[in-house]
């Protein structure tokens, strides 16, 4: 039977054709995406909106955009904020002095470069950074990356090693600034939190093992892999110093304060405990980063440095922006990730001209800064002043600081990075995320930092691609007593209608997932859900696509939908579309799909689509019966029961059963003629 006899009718005509004495359901007409009352802003180019925002900005807004510090300086409350910022800045500054030297040792640099990294970047970030509580400077994770990468290029004791570390800060800063200006901060979202957690946990273990040499009293191989570290520790067990009376001090290094350790060394001068040694006094001098002349001879490793800069940026940016956003929410101001990225980049670029290696935000110091009551970026300036004072007046006192004390600071700092609780949590809620955590953790421990991060990112992207190419698709049913349609798997009591399948696609439709979507639709057509009540019509005659979750549709999906329509038309199945957004509706209109399907088959609500499909059945069932009888050649002048031939029996049974199964439901407070609902 051809369906063209009723497919051309509009939904408004069918809404008025309801029978059974009940009031009709008011079907809301689908407005054209460019009709009256709608706007075309969604199709406007992005640059036009950006130009419009720029023109609307005043001088003060321009100043705040260029220098975020303007926002807090012009509203600074001297009586309320100054005392809090002073207390927080002094507290974190005192904490930063030994940490900076410790992290520099971890990176393979002289301790003075840790102090340099905690000096200029702090002042620059206070001006250009958008977070008011983020504490910038050297951190353990970045120090390990610097040590691991540069250690494979040059000898850590050579001057070139220091030059390349400073050059790396410049490269990282430029990369961060470019990504901030191009607003590419969204790229970081593709790295799963599970990957970062697994990486930091493995890195913390490697960092801790690398610092154990200061407690054991013998050298341990410098490596970012756990197996060489353990082998080196075991092999050197017999090489420890023989002064047994002082071994308790090395073993209790994490509990030994830097001051007490320094006093002890100054008084007793124990030969078994190595000390920091002479530290240059004075502020860092301006100098252009060196090492450019070596880049041509290090072409094979130049790509590696850049790659590690990107990896460093990814990790440090997630760390810094994650902390900064949390602190911004607690302190009642907004944070722009791209401005934060630009601020970190400027801090690293300026720092590289004053002998600093890559810096970023610190978890521990930012938490202390917030808990100490920091209100604005002035606390960061106070930290910088503390570091500057230490460089000017206190470096002679640092000469006798025990190496084990600095190692204890590193170990105590990275202990908080061992996130085994995250692994337990992921195992309990999502095995996929636990797998990401585990694979990143194991590969980082066994194969090193670069391989660990690359494997973790690769698996993370693979999961994203898989989820995108295999989107969630739900069969919907009507909740009893409502016009709300929900997933029948989540709500088994939801009603479905014989011959009609309502499908919700929970993702954008594009070239990567359109084949999967078509396969699932064919499954719903061939494998009807079992019904424990109501009449069985044996097949699907209407497919309603609920498109409210579909935010985007591309040209490949448009062509696939056209092909699907032709396939359905050949099998006498009608497609209906419900609730597309403006952008999707506009694309469907321009591509001709709306005209192909029929404007009368586009609806604002799923319930309208179901109602009209059922009314098509009601108003066409009599014609279907007559056509079936004519085909069988058994018409007579008297009214008799038709006996359709086999090829028309399926249409006769479908319309007869649906017509007999008429039921009533309520919508918008009105009684509407609906056919009987069947529980899936």
Buried (B, 14 or more C-beta within 10 A) or exposed (E): BEBEBBBEBBBBEBBEBBEEEBEBBBBEBBBBBBEEEBEEEEEEEEEEEEEEEEEEEEEEBEBBBEEBBBBBEEEEEEEEBBEBBBBBBBBBBEBBBBBBBBBBBBBBBBBBBBBBBBBBBBBBBBBBBBBBBBBBBBBBBBBBBBBBBBBBBBEBEEEBBBBBBBBBBBBBBBBBBEBBEEBEBEEBEEBBBBBBBBBBBBBBBBBBBBBBBBBBBBEBBBBBBBEBBBBBBEEBEEEBBEBEEBBEBBEEBBEBEBEEBBEBBEEEEBEBBBBBEEBEBEBBEEEEBBBEEBEEEBEEBBEBBBBBBBBBBBBBBBBBBBBBBBBBEEBEBEBBBBBBBBBBBBBBBBBBBBBBBBBBBBBBBBBBBBEBBBBBBBBBBBBBBBBBEBBEEBBEEBBBBBBBBBBBBBBBBBEEBBBEEBBEBBBEEEEBBBBBBBBBBBBBBEBBBBBBBBBBBEBBBEBBEEEBBBBEBBBBBBBEEEBBBBBBEEBEEBBBBBBBBBBBBEBBBBEBBBEBBBEBBEEBBEEBEEBEEBBEBEBBBBBBBBBBBBEEBBEBBBBBBBEBBEBBBEEBBBBBBBBBBBBBBBBBBEBEBBEBBBEBBBBBBBBBBBBBBBBBBBBBBEEBBEBBBEBBEBEEEEEEEBEBEEEBEBBBBBBBBBBEBBBEBEBEEEBBBBBBBBBB
